[in-house]
Amino acid sequence: MNTRRQAIYLDDSSEALLRVVCDRNTDLGLGIETGVVSHRRNDIPVWRPANPFGLGLDQSWRDGRWRNLYEAKVAVAPPEQDGIYDRGPVEVAGFRARLPVVRFTETLALRRFLRQQLR
């Protein structure tokens, strides 16, 4: 029986991690396949290109590299605030703390791929 572990490239790493991709879903309209991998006790959403014309026995797109779907960006503080990064109130374990504000965006690789794919 073949292993279900596949090459995952997190944070554009040059070396792959072998992980099982769970909850896989193919969106042929966008030309991508998405899934979730576990790494260091975290679940990380990943994606790779899906070739709708490569169906059948020759599905070479299935050997493609899985990559991060999202990246975290720390918000820059407004000029009137002290410090470089913006901090906001967050509730952690029942306590309120001022922590750096983080927003999640799709990775540049995914945005570029979709722009080219959907032209």
LOGU-72364 format. One record per residue (C-alpha): residue number from 1; x, y, z. Coordinates in steps of 0.2 Angstrom, whole numbers, plus 5000, padded with zeros to 4 digits. Layout:
N
<site n="NUM" x="X" y="Y" z="Z"/>
...
***
This chain:
119
<site n="1" x="5000" y="5000" z="5000"/>
<site n="2" x="5007" y="5017" z="4995"/>
<site n="3" x="5010" y="5030" z="5009"/>
<site n="4" x="4997" y="5044" z="5009"/>
<site n="5" x="5011" y="5057" z="5015"/>
<site n="6" x="5015" y="5070" z="5002"/>
<site n="7" x="5028" y="5084" z="5000"/>
<site n="8" x="5022" y="5100" z="5009"/>
<site n="9" x="5032" y="5116" z="5007"/>
<site n="10" x="5028" y="5128" z="5021"/>
<site n="11" x="5033" y="5146" z="5020"/>
<site n="12" x="5041" y="5143" z="5003"/>
<site n="13" x="5054" y="5132" z="5011"/>
<site n="14" x="5067" y="5123" z="4999"/>
<site n="15" x="5065" y="5107" z="5008"/>
<site n="16" x="5048" y="5097" z="5009"/>
<site n="17" x="5040" y="5090" z="5025"/>
<site n="18" x="5031" y="5074" z="5022"/>
<site n="19" x="5013" y="5076" z="5029"/>
<site n="20" x="4996" y="5068" z="5026"/>
<site n="21" x="4984" y="5080" z="5018"/>
<site n="22" x="4967" y="5079" z="5025"/>
<site n="23" x="4950" y="5086" z="5020"/>
<site n="24" x="4955" y="5088" z="5002"/>
<site n="25" x="4944" y="5098" z="4990"/>
<site n="26" x="4946" y="5101" z="4971"/>
<site n="27" x="4939" y="5117" z="4964"/>
<site n="28" x="4940" y="5115" z="4946"/>
<site n="29" x="4933" y="5132" z="4942"/>
<site n="30" x="4948" y="5140" z="4951"/>
<site n="31" x="4960" y="5126" z="4946"/>
<site n="32" x="4966" y="5123" z="4963"/>
<site n="33" x="4965" y="5109" z="4976"/>
<site n="34" x="4965" y="5113" z="4995"/>
<site n="35" x="4968" y="5103" z="5010"/>
<site n="36" x="4974" y="5104" z="5028"/>
<site n="37" x="4990" y="5097" z="5035"/>
<site n="38" x="4996" y="5095" z="5054"/>
<site n="39" x="5013" y="5102" z="5058"/>
<site n="40" x="5019" y="5105" z="5076"/>
<site n="41" x="5001" y="5103" z="5083"/>
<site n="42" x="4994" y="5116" z="5071"/>
<site n="43" x="4982" y="5113" z="5057"/>
<site n="44" x="4988" y="5122" z="5042"/>
<site n="45" x="4978" y="5125" z="5026"/>
<site n="46" x="4987" y="5122" z="5010"/>
<site n="47" x="4984" y="5122" z="4991"/>
<site n="48" x="4991" y="5116" z="4975"/>
<site n="49" x="4986" y="5119" z="4956"/>
<site n="50" x="4973" y="5107" z="4949"/>
<site n="51" x="4973" y="5103" z="4931"/>
<site n="52" x="4955" y="5100" z="4925"/>
<site n="53" x="4962" y="5094" z="4909"/>
<site n="54" x="4973" y="5081" z="4917"/>
<site n="55" x="4960" y="5069" z="4923"/>
<site n="56" x="4961" y="5051" z="4920"/>
<site n="57" x="4977" y="5041" z="4922"/>
<site n="58" x="4989" y="5055" z="4918"/>
<site n="59" x="4986" y="5067" z="4933"/>
<site n="60" x="5003" y="5074" z="4934"/>
<site n="61" x="4996" y="5089" z="4944"/>
<site n="62" x="4994" y="5078" z="4958"/>
<site n="63" x="5013" y="5077" z="4960"/>
<site n="64" x="5013" y="5096" z="4962"/>
<site n="65" x="5019" y="5105" z="4978"/>
<site n="66" x="5007" y="5109" z="4992"/>
<site n="67" x="5010" y="5126" z="4999"/>
<site n="68" x="5003" y="5138" z="5012"/>
<site n="69" x="4986" y="5145" z="5008"/>
<site n="70" x="4988" y="5160" z="5020"/>
<site n="71" x="5001" y="5171" z="5027"/>
<site n="72" x="5000" y="5181" z="5043"/>
<site n="73" x="5004" y="5200" z="5042"/>
<site n="74" x="5008" y="5210" z="5058"/>
<site n="75" x="4999" y="5227" z="5056"/>
<site n="76" x="5010" y="5242" z="5056"/>
<site n="77" x="5006" y="5255" z="5070"/>
<site n="78" x="4998" y="5272" z="5065"/>
<site n="79" x="5011" y="5286" z="5066"/>
<site n="80" x="5004" y="5293" z="5082"/>
<site n="81" x="5007" y="5277" z="5092"/>
<site n="82" x="5023" y="5272" z="5100"/>
<site n="83" x="5032" y="5257" z="5092"/>
<site n="84" x="5033" y="5250" z="5075"/>
<site n="85" x="5018" y="5237" z="5076"/>
<site n="86" x="5000" y="5240" z="5080"/>
<site n="87" x="4994" y="5232" z="5096"/>
<site n="88" x="4976" y="5229" z="5101"/>
<site n="89" x="4965" y="5222" z="5115"/>
<site n="90" x="4964" y="5203" z="5114"/>
<site n="91" x="4956" y="5191" z="5127"/>
<site n="92" x="4968" y="5177" z="5131"/>
<site n="93" x="4963" y="5163" z="5144"/>
<site n="94" x="4951" y="5175" z="5152"/>
<site n="95" x="4963" y="5190" z="5153"/>
<site n="96" x="4964" y="5206" z="5142"/>
<site n="97" x="4981" y="5209" z="5134"/>
<site n="98" x="4987" y="5221" z="5121"/>
<site n="99" x="4995" y="5210" z="5108"/>
<site n="100" x="5001" y="5214" z="5090"/>
<site n="101" x="4987" y="5215" z="5078"/>
<site n="102" x="4988" y="5201" z="5065"/>
<site n="103" x="4978" y="5199" z="5049"/>
<site n="104" x="4978" y="5184" z="5037"/>
<site n="105" x="4979" y="5186" z="5018"/>
<site n="106" x="4981" y="5173" z="5004"/>
<site n="107" x="4999" y="5170" z="4999"/>
<site n="108" x="5007" y="5179" z="4985"/>
<site n="109" x="5009" y="5163" z="4976"/>
<site n="110" x="4991" y="5159" z="4976"/>
<site n="111" x="4986" y="5176" z="4971"/>
<site n="112" x="4998" y="5176" z="4956"/>
<site n="113" x="4992" y="5158" z="4951"/>
<site n="114" x="4973" y="5163" z="4951"/>
<site n="115" x="4977" y="5179" z="4941"/>
<site n="116" x="4985" y="5169" z="4928"/>
<site n="117" x="4973" y="5155" z="4929"/>
<site n="118" x="4957" y="5165" z="4928"/>
<site n="119" x="4962" y="5177" z="4913"/>
***
